[in-house]
Amino acid sequence: MNGIDKSFAGVAALKGVDFELQGGEVHALLGANGAGKSTLMKILSGAYAGDNGTVEIDGQPLTISSPADAKKNGIHCVYQEVDTSLVQHLSVAENIMLDRLAASEGRAWISWSKLKQEAAQVLDKLGLGININSSVSELTLAEKQLVLIARLFAQDAKFVILDEPTAPLSIEEADRLFGLMEGLKAAGIGIVFISHRLPEVFRVSDRITVMRDGDVVMSELAGAITSADVIRAMLGKSFEEEYPKLPAVIGEPILKTRGLAAGRRVRGVDLTVHGGEIVAVVGLVGAGKTELSRLLFGVDAAEGGSIELAGKAVVPRSPADAVEAGIVLVPEERRKEGILVRESVLHNLSLPILRSLSKLGFISGAKEKRHGSEVIGRLGIKASHPDIATAFLSGGNQQKVAIGKWTSTDARVFVFDEPTKGVDIGAKRDIFRIIGELAQQGKGILYLTCEFAEALGLADRILVLCDGKIVRSFQRGEATQEDLLYFASAGKEEML
C-alpha cells in the first residue's frame, strides 16, 4: 500500500500511509484508537475507498472497490466484533462455508452433505470440537471467534487481517490460534495482526508498524524494539505509569456475598468490597466471572446464598432492582448489553437518570445536553458531537459511555466485567483513571478480569476465581502474575 490518503468530513484519517506485507510473515499493526489502523485495513479489505494512493500485489496494481474485490484477490479480514460477521440463525457448517453459499446463488443444486463434510474437515484440521449442526446463536463468544477462523481456512486466502482475534479467547484457545497462525505462515500466507496485547504481539510478530494520528511513526523488525519503544511511539510520550493507582480512603464494607451460587459457574462465592476499595476478581475464561456479575446485577437469579449492601439484605430479581439498590454493571459485551449502539451518545448517557431530566413525562432537552456535555468532558469521551450514534465511536470511547451513564446515579457499587477488552493503551489509561476517581468518591469497585497485570496494578485486594469458587485472596503487593495464573489454573496451596 503506497501513499494512502483518507479524509472524513474534511478531517484527515490517513496521511500518505505506506504499508507492506510479505508472504509468510506476521506484520503487527498497532496504534491507539483513532490512529488510523482500522481505516487503513478497511481500505485494504474493500470496506472503504481511499482518496489517494495505490495497492499492489506482486507489483501489479489492484483496484479494490468492495469486499468482494478484496476476497477475489485473496484478501480476507476477521473482525473483532464477531456477531456482526456471523449469521446467527445459520448452522456452524453454513457459517464456515458462507462464501461458498453466496457464490452458489442462482444455481439449482447445492450438495448440503458435501458442504457439511467440508466444514467438518476444516474443524478437524484445526482440532476444534464444535458441532457443525449447532446454530451459531447457541455458541459462546470464544466458539464464535473460532468459527470465523475456521471460515478463513475454508477460503483461498493469500493475505489475512486478524483484528483483535484473541480478545474473546482463553489462554489455551489463544495458544491454539498462534499455532494456526504458524501454519498460515508456513503456507506462505501474509498476516496483518492487530492487537492491544503487547506480549502476544512480540510473541508472534516478525515486524511491527505503529501508527499515530494518521501517520506511520514506527516500522521495525520485532526483535529490534521493545514494548517501551512501542508504547512511546503509540502515545507520543513515555507511558511511565501503565496502571495509575489513585490514592483512596478505604471505608466500611458496602457489598458482601455469602455462599452465592447458581449453576456450575458460581458455586458458593464469599466476597466483601469496602467503600473506596478496588477488589479484582481474576480468573481464566469459563471461571464464572461473567456469571457472578449477572447474579449481582439481577440478570440471573441466585439459587443459593445472600447479597448484602451496606448491611441490608438485597435480592435483585432484575437489573432495575439492582440499580435501585445501588449496584450497577459495566458488562463484557458492551455493544450488545452495555450501550444502545444506534442511539446517540447523549441519549445513552441519559438513560439511567431520565426521571431527573424529565418533568410531567417530558425530557428537558436543555438539562439532557448540560448533563451530557458534563459527562463527556469529565470522562474524556472523544465524539465529534453528542448526537452522533454511539456505534461510530471507537471501542474505548464506547466503553467510556457504558461507564459514564452510571456516574450520575446513586450507585454505591460498580461492577466491571473485562472493562478493557479490545481497548487501546491510551483508552485503558483513561478507564483506569475513571475507576480510580470512583474509588476516591467512596464507591466500591468489583473488577472482574482475566488480565492479571491490570489486577496487580489497580487492585487493593485480588480474589482468584476458579471453577466458580474463590480459591485464594491476596493483598496488594503480595502476588505475582505467576501466582495468580497458578491458582486460576486449579493449583493447590500445598504445592507452592
C-alpha positions as CSV (number, residue, x, y, z in Angstrom):
1,M,0.0,0.0,0.0
2,N,1.6,3.3,-1.1
3,G,0.7,6.9,-0.3
4,I,-2.8,6.1,1.1
5,D,-4.9,9.2,2.0
6,K,-8.3,9.2,3.5
7,S,-10.4,12.0,5.0
8,F,-13.8,12.1,6.6
9,A,-15.8,15.4,6.5
10,G,-12.5,17.2,5.8
11,V,-10.6,15.6,8.7
12,A,-7.6,13.6,7.6
13,A,-7.7,10.0,8.9
14,L,-4.7,8.8,6.8
15,K,-1.9,11.0,5.6
16,G,0.1,9.3,2.8
17,V,0.5,6.0,4.6
18,D,2.8,3.2,3.2
19,F,2.4,-0.3,4.4
20,E,4.0,-3.6,3.2
21,L,3.1,-7.2,3.9
22,Q,5.2,-10.1,2.8
23,G,4.0,-13.6,2.2
24,G,4.7,-15.9,5.1
25,E,5.1,-13.2,7.8
26,V,3.1,-11.8,10.7
27,H,3.1,-8.0,10.5
28,A,1.6,-6.3,13.6
29,L,-0.2,-3.1,13.0
30,L,-0.6,-1.1,16.3
31,G,-1.9,2.3,17.3
32,A,-4.2,4.0,19.8
33,N,-7.9,4.3,18.9
34,G,-8.2,6.9,16.2
35,A,-4.6,6.3,14.9
36,G,-5.9,5.2,11.5
37,K,-5.0,1.5,11.6
38,S,-8.7,0.4,11.2
39,T,-9.3,2.8,8.4
40,L,-6.2,1.6,6.6
41,M,-7.3,-2.0,6.9
42,K,-10.8,-1.2,5.7
43,I,-9.4,0.3,2.6
44,L,-7.3,-2.9,2.0
45,S,-10.4,-5.1,2.6
46,G,-12.7,-3.0,0.4
47,A,-15.0,-1.6,3.1
48,Y,-13.7,2.0,2.3
49,A,-12.4,3.6,-0.8
50,G,-9.1,5.5,-0.4
51,D,-8.9,9.2,-1.6
52,N,-5.4,8.7,-3.0
53,G,-2.7,6.1,-3.2
54,T,-2.3,2.6,-4.7
55,V,-2.5,-1.0,-3.6
56,E,-0.3,-3.6,-5.4
57,I,0.1,-7.4,-5.1
58,D,3.4,-8.8,-6.5
59,G,4.0,-5.4,-8.2
60,Q,0.7,-5.4,-10.0
61,P,-1.7,-2.5,-9.3
62,L,-5.0,-3.6,-7.8
63,T,-8.5,-1.9,-7.8
64,I,-10.4,-2.7,-4.6
65,S,-13.9,-1.2,-4.7
66,S,-15.7,-3.7,-2.5
67,P,-15.1,-6.5,0.0
68,A,-15.9,-8.9,-2.9
69,D,-13.0,-7.5,-4.9
70,A,-10.6,-7.9,-1.9
71,K,-11.7,-11.6,-1.4
72,K,-11.2,-12.3,-5.2
73,N,-7.6,-11.2,-4.7
74,G,-7.2,-13.4,-1.6
75,I,-7.5,-10.6,1.0
76,H,-9.7,-11.7,4.0
77,C,-10.5,-10.0,7.3
78,V,-11.6,-11.4,10.6
79,Y,-13.2,-8.6,12.6
80,Q,-13.2,-8.2,16.4
81,E,-17.0,-7.9,16.6
82,V,-17.7,-11.5,15.8
83,D,-21.5,-11.2,16.0
84,T,-21.5,-8.8,13.0
85,S,-19.6,-11.3,10.9
86,L,-21.8,-14.4,11.6
87,V,-25.3,-15.2,10.6
88,Q,-26.8,-16.1,13.9
89,H,-29.7,-18.4,12.7
90,L,-27.5,-20.5,10.4
91,S,-25.5,-23.5,11.5
92,V,-21.8,-23.7,12.2
93,A,-21.3,-25.5,8.9
94,E,-23.3,-22.9,6.9
95,N,-21.3,-20.1,8.5
96,I,-18.0,-21.7,7.8
97,M,-18.9,-22.2,4.1
98,L,-20.8,-18.9,3.8
99,D,-18.8,-17.7,0.9
100,R,-19.4,-20.9,-1.0
101,L,-23.2,-20.5,-0.4
102,A,-23.1,-16.9,-1.6
103,A,-21.2,-17.9,-4.7
104,S,-23.8,-20.6,-5.5
105,E,-26.7,-18.1,-5.8
106,G,-28.7,-18.8,-8.9
107,R,-27.6,-22.5,-9.1
108,A,-30.3,-25.1,-9.0
109,W,-28.5,-27.5,-6.7
110,I,-26.4,-27.3,-3.5
111,S,-24.9,-30.5,-2.0
112,W,-25.6,-29.9,1.6
113,S,-24.0,-33.2,2.7
114,K,-20.8,-32.2,0.8
115,L,-20.9,-28.7,2.4
116,K,-21.2,-30.2,5.9
117,Q,-18.4,-32.7,5.2
118,E,-16.0,-30.0,4.1
119,A,-16.9,-27.9,7.1
120,A,-16.3,-30.8,9.4
121,Q,-12.9,-31.4,7.7
122,V,-11.9,-27.8,8.3
123,L,-12.8,-28.1,12.0
124,D,-11.0,-31.5,12.3
125,K,-7.9,-30.0,10.7
126,L,-7.9,-27.2,13.3
127,G,-8.7,-29.5,16.2
128,L,-11.8,-27.6,17.1
129,G,-14.5,-29.7,18.7
130,I,-17.5,-27.7,17.6
131,N,-20.7,-29.4,16.4
132,I,-21.2,-28.4,12.7
133,N,-25.0,-28.7,13.1
134,S,-25.3,-26.3,16.1
135,S,-26.8,-22.9,15.5
136,V,-24.2,-20.1,15.8
137,S,-26.6,-18.3,18.2
138,E,-26.0,-21.2,20.7
139,L,-22.2,-20.8,20.8
140,T,-20.1,-18.9,23.3
141,L,-18.2,-15.8,22.2
142,A,-14.9,-17.8,22.0
143,E,-16.5,-20.5,19.9
144,K,-17.9,-17.9,17.5
145,Q,-14.4,-16.5,17.1
146,L,-13.1,-19.9,16.3
147,V,-15.8,-20.4,13.7
148,L,-14.6,-17.2,12.0
149,I,-11.1,-18.6,12.0
150,A,-12.4,-21.8,10.5
151,R,-14.2,-19.9,7.8
152,L,-10.9,-18.3,6.9
153,F,-9.3,-21.7,6.4
154,A,-12.2,-22.7,4.1
155,Q,-11.4,-19.8,1.8
156,D,-8.5,-19.4,-0.6
157,A,-6.8,-16.7,1.5
158,K,-3.4,-15.2,0.5
159,F,-3.5,-12.3,2.9
160,V,-5.3,-12.3,6.3
161,I,-6.2,-9.4,8.5
162,L,-6.8,-10.5,12.1
163,D,-8.4,-7.7,14.2
164,E,-8.1,-8.4,17.9
165,P,-8.5,-12.2,17.3
166,T,-7.5,-13.2,20.9
167,A,-9.9,-10.8,22.7
168,P,-12.6,-13.4,23.4
169,L,-10.2,-16.4,23.7
170,S,-8.9,-18.2,26.7
171,I,-5.1,-18.7,27.1
172,E,-5.4,-22.2,25.7
173,E,-7.5,-21.1,22.8
174,A,-5.1,-18.2,22.0
175,D,-2.2,-20.7,22.0
176,R,-4.1,-22.8,19.5
177,L,-4.7,-19.7,17.4
178,F,-1.0,-18.9,17.4
179,G,-0.3,-22.4,16.3
180,L,-2.7,-21.9,13.4
181,M,-1.0,-18.7,12.5
182,E,2.3,-20.6,12.3
183,G,0.6,-22.9,9.8
184,L,-0.6,-19.9,7.7
185,K,2.9,-18.5,7.7
186,A,4.4,-21.9,6.6
187,A,1.9,-21.9,3.7
188,G,3.2,-18.5,2.5
189,I,0.2,-16.5,3.7
190,G,0.8,-13.0,5.0
191,I,-0.9,-11.9,8.2
192,V,-1.7,-8.4,9.4
193,F,-2.1,-8.8,13.2
194,I,-4.0,-6.1,15.1
195,S,-3.9,-6.4,18.9
196,H,-3.7,-4.3,22.1
197,R,-1.8,-7.0,24.0
198,L,1.8,-6.3,23.6
199,P,3.2,-9.6,25.0
200,E,1.4,-11.6,22.3
201,V,2.4,-9.0,19.6
202,F,6.1,-9.7,20.4
203,R,5.4,-13.4,20.7
204,V,4.0,-13.9,17.2
205,S,5.1,-10.9,15.0
206,D,8.0,-10.7,12.6
207,R,7.5,-6.9,12.0
208,I,5.7,-4.2,13.9
209,T,4.3,-1.0,12.5
210,V,2.9,1.7,14.8
211,M,0.5,4.4,13.6
212,R,-0.4,7.7,15.3
213,D,-2.7,10.4,14.1
214,G,-3.0,9.0,10.6
215,D,0.8,8.6,10.1
216,V,3.2,5.7,10.4
217,V,5.6,6.6,13.2
218,M,7.5,3.3,13.5
219,S,8.1,0.3,11.4
220,E,10.7,-2.1,12.6
221,L,11.6,-5.8,13.0
222,A,10.1,-7.1,16.2
223,G,13.4,-8.3,17.5
224,A,14.9,-4.8,17.2
225,I,12.5,-2.9,19.5
226,T,10.9,-3.3,23.0
227,S,7.4,-2.8,24.5
228,A,8.6,0.5,25.9
229,D,9.5,1.7,22.4
230,V,6.1,0.7,21.0
231,I,4.2,2.4,23.9
232,R,6.2,5.6,23.4
233,A,5.5,5.5,19.7
234,M,1.8,4.9,20.2
235,L,1.3,7.7,22.8
236,G,3.9,10.2,21.5
237,K,5.4,10.2,25.0
238,S,6.7,7.9,27.7
239,F,4.0,5.9,29.4
240,E,5.7,5.7,32.8
241,E,2.7,4.6,34.8
242,E,0.8,2.0,32.8
243,Y,-1.6,1.3,35.7
244,P,-2.2,4.6,37.6
245,K,-3.3,3.9,41.1
246,L,-5.0,6.9,42.6
247,P,-5.0,7.2,46.5
248,A,-8.3,6.5,48.1
249,V,-9.5,6.1,51.6
250,I,-10.9,2.6,52.2
251,G,-14.1,2.7,54.4
252,E,-16.7,0.4,55.8
253,P,-17.9,-2.7,53.9
254,I,-20.5,-1.9,51.3
255,L,-21.0,-5.2,49.4
256,K,-21.0,-8.7,50.9
257,T,-21.9,-12.0,49.4
258,R,-22.1,-15.2,51.3
259,G,-22.4,-18.6,49.7
260,L,-23.7,-17.0,46.4
261,A,-24.4,-19.8,43.9
262,A,-26.1,-20.5,40.6
263,G,-25.5,-23.5,38.3
264,R,-22.0,-24.8,37.8
265,R,-20.3,-21.5,37.2
266,V,-20.9,-19.8,40.6
267,R,-20.5,-22.2,43.5
268,G,-20.6,-20.6,46.9
269,V,-18.8,-17.2,46.4
270,D,-17.9,-15.2,49.5
271,L,-16.5,-11.8,49.0
272,T,-16.5,-8.3,50.6
273,V,-16.0,-4.9,48.9
274,H,-15.4,-1.8,51.1
275,G,-16.1,1.8,50.1
276,G,-13.1,3.3,48.3
277,E,-11.7,-0.2,47.6
278,I,-10.9,-1.8,44.3
279,V,-11.3,-5.6,44.5
280,A,-10.2,-7.5,41.5
281,V,-11.7,-11.0,40.8
282,V,-9.3,-12.7,38.4
283,G,-9.8,-16.0,36.5
284,L,-9.4,-17.7,33.2
285,V,-12.2,-17.8,30.6
286,G,-15.0,-20.0,32.0
287,A,-14.1,-19.5,35.6
288,G,-17.5,-17.8,36.3
289,K,-16.7,-14.1,36.3
290,T,-19.4,-13.0,34.0
291,E,-22.0,-15.3,35.7
292,L,-21.1,-13.7,39.0
293,S,-21.6,-10.2,37.6
294,R,-25.0,-11.3,36.2
295,L,-26.1,-12.5,39.7
296,L,-25.1,-9.3,41.4
297,F,-26.9,-7.2,38.7
298,G,-30.1,-9.3,38.9
299,V,-29.9,-10.6,35.3
300,D,-29.9,-14.2,36.6
301,A,-31.5,-15.4,39.8
302,A,-29.3,-16.9,42.6
303,E,-30.0,-20.4,43.6
304,G,-28.4,-20.0,47.0
305,G,-26.5,-17.6,49.3
306,S,-27.1,-14.0,50.1
307,I,-26.2,-10.4,49.0
308,E,-25.9,-7.5,51.4
309,L,-25.5,-3.9,50.6
310,A,-24.4,-1.6,53.5
311,G,-25.6,-4.3,55.9
312,K,-29.0,-4.7,54.4
313,A,-30.0,-7.9,52.6
314,V,-30.9,-7.3,48.9
315,V,-32.4,-9.8,46.4
316,P,-32.1,-8.3,42.9
317,R,-34.6,-10.1,40.7
318,S,-33.9,-7.7,37.8
319,P,-31.3,-5.1,36.7
320,A,-33.8,-2.5,37.8
321,D,-33.8,-4.0,41.3
322,A,-30.0,-3.9,41.4
323,V,-29.8,-0.3,40.2
324,E,-32.4,0.7,42.8
325,A,-30.4,-1.0,45.5
326,G,-27.2,0.8,44.3
327,I,-25.4,-1.9,42.2
328,V,-24.5,-1.2,38.6
329,L,-22.7,-3.2,35.9
330,V,-20.5,-2.4,33.0
331,P,-20.8,-5.7,31.1
332,E,-18.2,-7.5,29.0
333,E,-20.3,-7.3,25.8
334,R,-20.6,-3.5,25.7
335,R,-22.1,-3.4,22.2
336,K,-24.8,-5.9,23.0
337,E,-25.5,-5.2,26.6
338,G,-23.7,-2.0,27.7
339,I,-24.9,0.6,25.2
340,L,-27.6,1.2,22.6
341,V,-25.3,1.4,19.5
342,R,-27.9,3.1,17.3
343,E,-28.8,5.8,19.8
344,S,-26.7,8.9,20.3
345,V,-24.0,9.4,22.9
346,L,-26.3,11.9,24.6
347,H,-29.3,9.5,24.9
348,N,-27.1,6.7,26.2
349,L,-25.7,8.9,28.9
350,S,-29.2,10.0,29.9
351,L,-30.9,6.6,30.1
352,P,-30.4,5.8,33.8
353,I,-31.4,9.3,35.0
354,L,-34.4,10.1,32.7
355,R,-36.6,10.7,35.8
356,S,-34.3,13.5,37.0
357,L,-34.2,15.0,33.5
358,S,-37.9,15.0,33.0
359,K,-41.0,16.9,34.2
360,L,-44.5,15.6,33.7
361,G,-43.2,12.8,31.5
362,F,-41.3,15.2,29.1
363,I,-37.5,15.2,28.9
364,S,-35.9,18.6,29.2
365,G,-33.5,18.9,26.2
366,A,-31.5,21.6,27.9
367,K,-31.0,19.5,31.0
368,E,-30.0,16.5,28.9
369,K,-27.5,18.5,26.9
370,R,-25.9,20.0,30.0
371,H,-25.7,16.6,31.7
372,G,-24.2,15.0,28.5
373,S,-21.6,17.7,28.0
374,E,-20.5,17.5,31.6
375,V,-20.0,13.7,31.5
376,I,-18.4,13.8,28.0
377,G,-15.9,16.4,29.3
378,R,-15.2,14.7,32.7
379,L,-14.6,11.2,31.2
380,G,-12.8,12.4,28.1
381,I,-15.2,10.8,25.6
382,K,-14.0,11.6,22.1
383,A,-17.1,12.2,20.0
384,S,-17.5,14.7,17.1
385,H,-20.9,15.7,18.5
386,P,-23.1,14.5,21.4
387,D,-25.8,13.5,18.9
388,I,-23.6,11.1,17.0
389,A,-24.7,7.4,17.1
390,T,-22.6,5.6,19.7
391,A,-21.8,2.9,17.1
392,F,-19.5,5.3,15.3
393,L,-17.2,5.8,18.4
394,S,-14.0,3.8,18.9
395,G,-14.2,0.8,21.3
396,G,-12.5,2.7,24.1
397,N,-14.9,5.6,23.8
398,Q,-17.9,3.3,23.7
399,Q,-16.7,1.8,26.9
400,K,-16.4,5.3,28.5
401,V,-20.1,5.8,27.5
402,A,-21.0,2.4,29.1
403,I,-19.3,3.6,32.3
404,G,-20.4,7.2,32.1
405,K,-24.1,6.5,32.0
406,W,-23.8,5.2,35.6
407,T,-21.7,8.0,37.1
408,S,-24.6,10.4,37.7
409,T,-26.7,7.8,39.5
410,D,-26.7,7.0,43.2
411,A,-24.8,3.7,42.7
412,R,-22.6,2.6,45.5
413,V,-21.1,-0.5,43.9
414,F,-19.7,-0.5,40.4
415,V,-19.1,-4.0,38.8
416,F,-16.8,-4.1,35.8
417,D,-16.6,-7.2,33.7
418,E,-13.5,-7.2,31.5
419,P,-13.7,-3.4,31.0
420,T,-10.5,-3.1,28.9
421,K,-11.3,-5.9,26.4
422,G,-10.4,-4.6,22.9
423,V,-9.3,-1.2,24.2
424,D,-6.1,0.5,23.3
425,I,-3.4,1.6,25.7
426,G,-4.4,5.3,25.8
427,A,-8.1,4.5,26.4
428,K,-7.1,1.9,29.1
429,R,-5.3,4.7,31.0
430,D,-8.4,6.8,30.9
431,I,-10.6,3.9,32.1
432,F,-8.1,3.2,35.0
433,R,-8.3,6.9,35.9
434,I,-12.1,6.9,35.9
435,I,-12.2,3.8,38.1
436,G,-9.7,5.4,40.5
437,E,-11.8,8.5,40.7
438,L,-14.9,6.4,41.5
439,A,-12.9,4.8,44.3
440,Q,-11.9,8.2,45.6
441,Q,-15.6,9.1,45.8
442,G,-16.1,6.2,48.2
443,K,-17.7,3.8,45.6
444,G,-17.0,0.1,46.0
445,I,-15.3,-1.4,42.8
446,L,-15.5,-5.0,41.8
447,Y,-13.2,-5.5,38.9
448,L,-13.6,-8.8,37.0
449,T,-10.8,-9.6,34.6
450,C,-8.5,-12.2,33.0
451,E,-5.8,-9.6,32.6
452,F,-3.6,-10.4,35.6
453,A,-1.3,-7.4,35.1
454,E,-4.3,-5.0,35.4
455,A,-5.4,-6.6,38.7
456,L,-1.9,-6.3,40.1
457,G,-1.6,-2.7,39.1
458,L,-5.1,-1.4,40.1
459,A,-6.5,-3.6,42.9
460,D,-6.3,-3.2,46.7
461,R,-7.2,-6.9,47.0
462,I,-7.2,-9.7,44.5
463,L,-9.5,-12.7,44.6
464,V,-8.8,-15.7,42.4
465,L,-11.8,-17.4,40.9
466,C,-11.5,-21.0,39.6
467,D,-14.4,-23.2,38.6
468,G,-16.9,-20.9,40.3
469,K,-15.2,-20.7,43.6
470,I,-12.9,-18.1,45.3
471,V,-9.7,-20.2,45.8
472,R,-7.3,-17.6,47.1
473,S,-7.1,-13.9,48.3
474,F,-4.1,-11.6,48.0
475,Q,-3.5,-8.1,49.5
476,R,-1.9,-5.5,47.2
477,G,1.7,-6.3,46.6
478,E,1.5,-9.9,47.8
479,A,1.1,-11.7,44.4
480,T,2.8,-12.0,41.1
481,Q,1.2,-12.9,37.7
482,E,2.7,-16.4,38.1
483,D,0.9,-16.8,41.5
484,L,-2.4,-15.7,40.0
485,L,-2.1,-18.0,37.0
486,Y,-1.2,-20.9,39.2
487,F,-4.3,-20.6,41.4
488,A,-6.5,-19.7,38.5
489,S,-5.4,-22.9,36.8
490,A,-6.6,-25.0,39.8
491,G,-3.2,-25.0,41.5
492,K,-3.2,-26.1,45.2
493,E,-1.8,-24.3,48.2
494,E,0.4,-27.1,49.4
495,M,2.2,-27.3,46.0
496,L,3.7,-23.8,46.3
